[in-house]
Amino acid sequence: MNMSRRLGILVFCGVPAIIGGGIIYGIFGSYIPVFIYEVILALAAGGVASK
């Protein structure tokens, strides 16, 4: 997988990080669940980008 495709995957995962983080904060009203969501999303993006 070339570098441009890896960057594209990471940008594609950046949108759910921003939008999803706001939704998670709106539901729970705390930054702890947002942090957990972001870590899970970062691990998934890293797993996909590392292939």
N, C-alpha and C positions, 0 to 999 in steps of 0.2 A: 504494500500500500504506500503510495507516494505521500509526500508532505502536504500537498494541497488537499488531498482527500481527508487526511487526518485533521487538518485545520477546519475543513468544512463540517466534519462530524462534531468537533468541539463547539463550533458556532451554532450548529443545529441544536445541540444540547444546552446552549446558553439561553435560548429563548424560554424553554420550560423552567430553567433555574430562576429567571426573573419573574415570569408570570406565576409559576407554581409557588414560588416563595411568598409572593403577595397573597395568593389564595390560602396557603397554609397559615400565614400570619392572621389573615382575616377570620379563619375558622377557630384557631386556638388562642389568638391574642397574645402569643408569647414567641420569643425568638428561639427557644430550645427546640421545638418541633421543626422550625425552619432550618436550623443548623443540621438536624438529623436528616431532613429531606435533601439538603444540599450535599451532604457527605455521601448519601446513597446515590444521588445523581452523578456526582463526580466519580465515584467508583465505577458506575455503569459506563460513563463516557470514556473513562480511562481504559476499561476493559475492551470496549469496542474499538477505540483508537489504537490499541496496542496490537491488534490482530494483523 
